[in-house]
Amino acid sequence: MSEREKKLLLLFGAAGVILLSLWGYKSYQNKRVQIDIDHKAAETALMEGNMFLASRDSIMDEIEWLAEHEPEPQASELVPTKLQSLASSEATRASMTVKKMDILDTPPAEETAANRYGVAQVKFTVTGEEKNLYAWFDRMHSPDDFRVISEIVMSPNKEEDSLIDCIVTFDQWFVPLPPEL
């Protein structure tokens, strides 16, 4: 092999080493960028997981309360009647004069099929003294029994200054009976 061929071979060898070094450096940079992206994604996933864990812990008490207080399944037709009967008897007990009682329509079954709970609503128009009215509200509003007051409209009575006319809507949530096959 001549001197020229040795120099040419050495030049090609040096060029090959340089090209391999550049290729290795580029590969290293690309891998490093990918590792950084994966690391940031893992940190984000960890932060989201910690947030989900914290939110789970914050609502765990509510889930346990619901498990303890959830009502037994009832027939959808009976719940409004029971609610109306309860509200009427409590109004009488609170010395309220019931002028009108209405059972409000429930949404169609197709609309509530995705919901776990059904809701029954009754609307009362009553007259009575303020303290008796508040006592009635206090007995009827019972979140532990899945019963709330959703609307109250009060106005002074036109005939008697010491009395208040009130229109109130009570909501009762219940677990409907499963459909019979």
Secondary structure, 3 states (H helix, E strand, C coil): CCHHHHHHHHHHHHHHHHHHHHHHHHHHHHHHHHHHHHHHHHHHHHHHHHHHHHHHHHHHHHHHHHHHHCCCCECCCHHHHHHHHHHHHHHHHCCCEEEEEEEECCCCHHHHCCCCCEEEEEEEEEEEEHHHHHHHHHHHCEHHHCEEEEEEEEEECCCCCCEEEEEEEEEEEECECCCCC
